Amino acid sequence: MKNTACRPKIIVSADGSGIVSQAGALLLTQVLQVTGLRRQLSAGLVRWRAPRAVHDPGKIVADLAVTLALGGDCLADVAVLRAEPELFGPVASDPVISRLVSQLARDAPRALKAIRAARAAARERAWALAGQKAPGAGGGLIPVDIDATIVIAHSEKEQAAPTWKKTFGHHPLTVFADHGAGGSGEPLAIMLRPGNAGSNTAADHVQATRLALAQLPAWLRRRVLIRADSGGGTQEFLAWLARPGRRLAYSAGFTITGEVQDAILKIPAAAWTPAYDSERQVRPGAWVAEITGMLDLSAWPQGMRVIVRRERPHPGAPLRFTDAGGHRFTCFATSTTGGQLADLELRHRRRARCEDRIRCAKDTGLRNLPLHGFAQNQIWCEIVALACELLAWMQMLAFTGPARSWEPKRLRLRIFAVAGRLVRGGRRLRLRLAARWPWTAQIIAAITQLYALASG
């Protein structure tokens, strides 16, 4: 009986011509062109270009962003792009890239301002092209989520310090614009902080929010819902958000104190209403109620409401000392005056999508800060934000269906990793993708869509 599992021996040689690796990355380069991001970076970073320099600083920063989007985690990984000059153009050498990052770090405030201005201009263009797919296109509020994360350092980096989780590293504060359940999200700010920075420092939350609002188109900055966990539920931060004339809605976690616990225990049984699941259906074993009138909120912003959620913990989950009657309680504060309690609680609970965005950012260069200087790593965080934005804009502009919410690892495996061959003929350059690749048709449709946007 013949063994069908046997395969012929594969002979490997290094004599292939016209073969392109990471051919799907053509989508990223096209997003750079469609949104004008590369042009904006070149214009903003022109002061750091030497008179007779061959490589444009804006092109170098854009190449680094594409490298991180493809899975790189250090400056030297740009070699992946350098190996494919016909696809990515001329790429600077490692020494040139290192010198540029050092130059930008020496003038970090001005360099960061230039990069952030380029990101804001490109975002306005991307959202305009996206139309009804863009955040806030339906006239509703744009969810903007704030959360901190820990980036572990494995060596002595500047301003790395012990963290509250007993680790060692940095404690950046991130802000993401949520694209909703059918999409992903994009970073508005990644603010690098020392490892011992607090989780509930109001001044840091204010600064991060300012950076995030500056990234939004001007006409959308008064249609924003700021969502945060209990780290952002401080009197100072909520008072800043609720300041007259700012017109910012908020939904932030509210710490359960002794007064709050006493109020929860006094809630009548009839006051609890069923909570919703992610599909806006009644969720068994979960209820919500409002306790605004049962608390002394004179020190908090005027008009603030406090809503509590009660649920049965899943089997095996330990209860906390603030839990009573076998239920787990969580609270949040909101400035929204209308709406059903279950809807407001579901809207706040969707803030957890920010955790997914942070995980994706760590898969796109944020997991490890590769440089020693604090200012250098600030520049790195901006490049991480650029890479995450390229991925988010690509999905928003070029994809439909489930692919709009694929995370970076899946995009790299299915979209970017496709092999291709460059063929010249008729004064044209053609990229021929592998015919048997399961997602070839999807890639071609996405590239065609981006070409149509560019020509339009």
ZAMARGU-4260 file (C-alpha; in steps of 0.2 Angstrom, whole numbers, plus 5000, padded with zeros to 4 digits):
<rodrens>
0) 5000/5000/5000 | 5007/5017/4995 | 5010/5029/5009 | 5002/5045/5003 | 5010/5056/5017
5) 5027/5055/5008 | 5033/5071/4999 | 5048/5073/4988 | 5063/5081/4995 | 5063/5100/4993
10) 5079/5107/4985 | 5082/5125/4991 | 5092/5138/4981 | 5094/5157/4982 | 5092/5161/4963
15) 5074/5167/4963 | 5071/5183/4953 | 5056/5195/4954 | 5050/5186/4970 | 5042/5198/4983
20) 5040/5194/5001 | 5027/5203/5012 | 5018/5207/4996 | 5002/5212/5005 | 5011/5226/5013
25) 5007/5236/4997 | 4991/5240/5006 | 5001/5249/5020 | 5011/5259/5007 | 4995/5264/4998
30) 4987/5270/5014 | 5002/5281/5017 | 4998/5289/5000 | 4979/5290/5001 | 4979/5298/5018
35) 4994/5310/5014 | 5003/5304/5029 | 5020/5302/5021 | 5018/5319/5013 | 5013/5327/5030
40) 5028/5318/5039 | 5040/5324/5026 | 5034/5342/5027 | 5033/5342/5046 | 5051/5334/5048
45) 5060/5344/5035 | 5070/5354/5048 | 5079/5338/5053 | 5085/5335/5035 | 5103/5339/5031
50) 5106/5349/5016 | 5113/5335/5005 | 5105/5321/5014 | 5099/5307/5002 | 5085/5300/5013
55) 5070/5311/5019 | 5066/5310/5038 | 5047/5308/5034 | 5050/5293/5023 | 5062/5285/5037
60) 5048/5287/5050 | 5035/5281/5038 | 5046/5266/5034 | 5048/5262/5053 | 5029/5263/5055
65) 5027/5250/5041 | 5040/5239/5049 | 5031/5239/5065 | 5014/5236/5057 | 5022/5220/5049
70) 5028/5214/5066 | 5045/5222/5069 | 5050/5227/5086 | 5066/5236/5084 | 5074/5249/5072
75) 5085/5235/5064 | 5069/5226/5058 | 5067/5239/5044 | 5079/5227/5034 | 5063/5218/5029
80) 5058/5233/5019 | 5076/5237/5013 | 5076/5219/5005 | 5061/5224/4993 | 5066/5241/4986
85) 5054/5239/4971 | 5039/5238/4983 | 5045/5250/4997 | 5057/5261/4988 | 5074/5266/4994
90) 5076/5263/5013 | 5089/5271/5024 | 5103/5261/5032 | 5103/5257/5051 | 5116/5270/5056
95) 5106/5284/5046 | 5090/5278/5055 | 5098/5278/5072 | 5105/5296/5070 | 5088/5302/5065
100) 5080/5295/5080 | 5093/5303/5091 | 5091/5320/5082 | 5073/5319/5085 | 5075/5314/5103
105) 5087/5329/5106 | 5073/5341/5101 | 5059/5330/5107 | 5045/5343/5110 | 5046/5350/5093
110) 5048/5333/5084 | 5033/5326/5094 | 5023/5341/5089 | 5027/5339/5071 | 5023/5320/5070
115) 5007/5323/5080 | 5002/5337/5068 | 5005/5325/5053 | 4995/5311/5061 | 4980/5323/5064
120) 4980/5329/5046 | 4981/5311/5040 | 4967/5306/5052 | 4955/5320/5045 | 4958/5314/5028
125) 4956/5296/5032 | 4939/5299/5041 | 4933/5310/5027 | 4937/5296/5014 | 4929/5283/5026
130) 4912/5292/5025 | 4899/5282/5035 | 4913/5270/5041 | 4922/5284/5051 | 4919/5286/5070
135) 4905/5298/5074 | 4898/5297/5056 | 4880/5293/5061 | 4880/5309/5072 | 4883/5300/5088
140) 4896/5303/5101 | 4914/5297/5097 | 4920/5284/5111 | 4937/5289/5117 | 4944/5277/5129
145) 4958/5280/5142 | 4968/5267/5150 | 4986/5264/5157 | 4997/5249/5154 | 5014/5243/5160
150) 5028/5240/5148 | 5041/5229/5156 | 5060/5234/5154 | 5073/5220/5154 | 5087/5233/5156
155) 5091/5249/5164 | 5082/5262/5153 | 5080/5280/5157 | 5065/5283/5169 | 5061/5264/5171
160) 5055/5261/5188 | 5046/5248/5199 | 5028/5248/5195 | 5013/5245/5206 | 5012/5227/5199
165) 5029/5223/5207 | 5037/5224/5189 | 5050/5235/5182 | 5048/5247/5167 | 5037/5261/5161
170) 5018/5265/5164 | 5012/5274/5148 | 4994/5281/5147 | 4985/5277/5131 | 4970/5285/5122
175) 4960/5276/5108 | 4946/5280/5097 | 4934/5266/5096 | 4927/5261/5079 | 4913/5251/5086
180) 4909/5233/5087 | 4911/5230/5068 | 4928/5238/5067 | 4944/5240/5077 | 4951/5256/5084
185) 4965/5269/5083 | 4977/5277/5095 | 4975/5296/5098 | 4989/5297/5111 | 5002/5286/5119
190) 5009/5296/5133 | 5025/5288/5140 | 5027/5289/5159 | 5039/5283/5172 | 5036/5266/5179
195) 5031/5273/5196 | 5018/5285/5188 | 5001/5283/5197 | 4986/5275/5189 | 4974/5289/5194
200) 4984/5304/5192 | 4972/5318/5186 | 4985/5329/5178 | 4991/5315/5167 | 4973/5311/5162
205) 4970/5329/5158 | 4986/5330/5147 | 4982/5313/5138 | 4965/5320/5134 | 4971/5336/5127
210) 4983/5326/5116 | 4969/5315/5110 | 4957/5329/5107 | 4970/5338/5096 | 4970/5323/5085
215) 4952/5324/5081 | 4945/5335/5067 | 4940/5352/5074 | 4921/5350/5071 | 4921/5333/5080
220) 4929/5338/5097 | 4913/5343/5105 | 4905/5326/5101 | 4916/5315/5112 | 4912/5303/5125
225) 4927/5300/5137 | 4927/5283/5145 | 4939/5278/5158 | 4940/5265/5172 | 4941/5270/5191
230) 4958/5277/5188 | 4950/5291/5178 | 4936/5293/5190 | 4944/5306/5201 | 4936/5323/5206
235) 4949/5333/5198 | 4948/5324/5181 | 4929/5324/5180 | 4928/5342/5185 | 4940/5346/5171
240) 4929/5336/5158 | 4913/5344/5165 | 4920/5362/5164 | 4907/5374/5155 | 4911/5376/5137
245) 4921/5360/5135 | 4905/5350/5130 | 4913/5333/5134 | 4903/5318/5139 | 4911/5306/5151
250) 4908/5288/5158 | 4921/5283/5171 | 4923/5270/5185 | 4917/5275/5202 | 4926/5268/5217
255) 4915/5259/5230 | 4917/5267/5246 | 4909/5264/5263 | 4895/5277/5259 | 4892/5269/5242
260) 4891/5252/5249 | 4878/5258/5262 | 4868/5265/5248 | 4869/5249/5238 | 4862/5239/5252
265) 4847/5251/5254 | 4842/5250/5236 | 4824/5243/5235 | 4822/5226/5226 | 4810/5234/5214
270) 4823/5247/5209 | 4834/5235/5200 | 4832/5233/5182 | 4839/5219/5170 | 4856/5223/5162
275) 4860/5220/5144 | 4873/5209/5136 | 4884/5214/5121 | 4869/5211/5109 | 4858/5222/5119
280) 4848/5207/5125 | 4843/5205/5144 | 4857/5196/5153 | 4852/5184/5166 | 4860/5186/5183
285) 4864/5205/5180 | 4855/5221/5186 | 4857/5239/5186 | 4851/5253/5197 | 4854/5272/5200
290) 4860/5278/5217 | 4863/5297/5213 | 4851/5303/5225 | 4857/5292/5239 | 4875/5299/5239
295) 4883/5316/5244 | 4890/5322/5228 | 4892/5340/5232 | 4911/5339/5229 | 4908/5331/5212
300) 4903/5340/5195 | 4886/5346/5194 | 4874/5334/5186 | 4884/5319/5188 | 4875/5302/5190
305) 4881/5286/5198 | 4875/5269/5192 | 4878/5253/5200 | 4878/5235/5192 | 4875/5220/5202
310) 4879/5202/5195 | 4881/5185/5200 | 4900/5181/5199 | 4905/5166/5188 | 4908/5150/5196
315) 4925/5150/5206 | 4927/5169/5206 | 4932/5175/5223 | 4921/5189/5231 | 4928/5205/5238
320) 4924/5213/5254 | 4913/5226/5246 | 4902/5212/5239 | 4886/5207/5248 | 4873/5194/5246
325) 4883/5183/5235 | 4883/5197/5221 | 4897/5207/5214 | 4895/5226/5212 | 4903/5239/5201
330) 4899/5258/5199 | 4902/5271/5186 | 4899/5290/5185 | 4892/5298/5169 | 4887/5315/5163
335) 4873/5308/5152 | 4856/5314/5159 | 4844/5303/5148 | 4843/5285/5142 | 4839/5269/5150
340) 4851/5263/5164 | 4855/5247/5155 | 4860/5256/5139 | 4871/5268/5149 | 4879/5253/5158
345) 4882/5243/5142 | 4890/5259/5134 | 4902/5260/5148 | 4906/5242/5149 | 4911/5243/5130
350) 4926/5253/5137 | 4934/5235/5139 | 4938/5236/5120 | 4952/5247/5125 | 4961/5232/5132
355) 4960/5224/5115 | 4968/5240/5107 | 4982/5240/5120 | 4985/5221/5117 | 4986/5225/5098
360) 4998/5240/5101 | 5009/5228/5111 | 5009/5217/5096 | 5014/5232/5085 | 5030/5238/5095
365) 5024/5243/5112 | 5028/5227/5121 | 5046/5232/5122 | 5054/5249/5121 | 5070/5246/5112
370) 5080/5262/5116 | 5089/5268/5131 | 5084/5287/5132 | 5067/5292/5138 | 5065/5305/5124
375) 5070/5291/5111 | 5057/5280/5118 | 5044/5294/5117 | 5048/5295/5098 | 5046/5276/5097
380) 5029/5277/5105 | 5024/5290/5092 | 5030/5277/5078 | 5020/5264/5087 | 5004/5275/5086
385) 5008/5278/5067 | 5009/5259/5064 | 4993/5256/5073 | 4984/5269/5064 | 4990/5263/5047
390) 4982/5246/5051 | 4966/5254/5057 | 4964/5265/5042 | 4968/5251/5030 | 4954/5241/5038
395) 4942/5255/5038 | 4945/5261/5020 | 4949/5245/5011 | 4940/5230/5020 | 4922/5225/5024
400) 4915/5211/5034 | 4925/5202/5048 | 4942/5208/5041 | 4938/5225/5048 | 4941/5219/5065
405) 4955/5207/5063 | 4969/5210/5075 | 4987/5213/5069 | 4993/5195/5071 | 4979/5188/5059
410) 4982/5202/5046 | 5000/5198/5046 | 4997/5179/5043 | 4983/5181/5030 | 4986/5198/5021
415) 5004/5204/5023 | 5013/5187/5022 | 5006/5183/5004 | 5020/5180/4991 | 5021/5188/4975
420) 5031/5190/4959 | 5035/5207/4951 | 5033/5207/4932 | 5038/5221/4920 | 5029/5223/4903
425) 5021/5236/4893 | 5029/5250/4903 | 5020/5244/4918 | 5025/5235/4934 | 5013/5221/4939
430) 5012/5211/4956 | 5006/5194/4953 | 5000/5186/4970 | 5000/5168/4973 | 4984/5161/4965
435) 4981/5147/4978 | 4982/5159/4993 | 4965/5159/5001 | 4964/5177/5004 | 4971/5183/4987
440) 4954/5189/4981 | 4951/5199/4997 | 4969/5207/4995 | 4966/5212/4977 | 4949/5220/4981
445) 4956/5230/4995 | 4970/5236/4984 | 4958/5241/4971 | 4948/5250/4983 | 4963/5260/4989
450) 4968/5264/4971 | 4950/5271/4968 | 4952/5282/4983 | 4968/5289/4977 | 4962/5292/4960
455) 4946/5300/4967
</rodrens>
